[in-house]
């Protein structure tokens, strides 16, 4: 089992609301980024193989019998999120399909999916981490998966500099996407807001904790 350094670009879904994020500090303006013909941190053409983690907390009590994603089970449509191999006719509605359309079939976006339950409850994370809880939760889940997954297949690009990449492994996973079943939707109002703040799920940025 090849264990890679725990740095990755992670995308997060909060109760089916998409938050796209990178863990690099963004300083360039939108106009500057749009003027470039290549991806800034990852290529805009070629093959990109990603891992999508469908995660939940063991103490998640929100709509636990919802058939779209029953608590303790993988979501019903998990296999339709991304194709494992690229074709010109990908699964409709998948991320493979989306990037085919957006790139004119120049970016071959493929991946694998896995369902994971966080090792601990939300109360445990509140007690045992005083800051950056979200990053450490992600880190623990990845460490848990590392026992059975070889992350090497998701390491195919080396970031040289902004808009400059080489198609070689660099011991850094290229991209991991986290899709959360629920963070705090069984609560409402200020209680829900406070929980999101406590777990650092209030912005589009995060990381994988501290070594």
C-alpha angles and dihedrals in degrees: 000000000000111000113205127201110271101248122115145141103257128195119203136204118199109199092328094315111122121229114181113203146167125200095223119097107257112218103152120094122247089251092054093050093045091053092063119089095209136057114273101220100008131027122270091211134043132037122329118181116191140180119231115201117198101202138186139171118248089232095050106138101172117121089326096183097048104139092219089064118000113199112264094018137086115267116267095244098039095119092054097061098083138001118240092217128033123245134162088246105051128176107293113251094015125125087249088058092046095053092043089058096042095047100037088248091302095115111061102202112189136153153144131261132219136178117225137177116211112250093238143031124260090253090055092053090048090054100040102041121051095188142008091031094160093055093048092047090055091046093052092050092050091048088051091052091047089074091069107016129075104218092191091092088064093054109082106125135065117208106222099170138319108319091359121104137156124213095241134105117260101179090259120110108240098218141351121186119204119202112187123204091209141335105186110334093128085072129061142203120001093352092060092044091051092050092051089050093047091053094042094242095132101093140041094252134079142126141216100273129254129308 
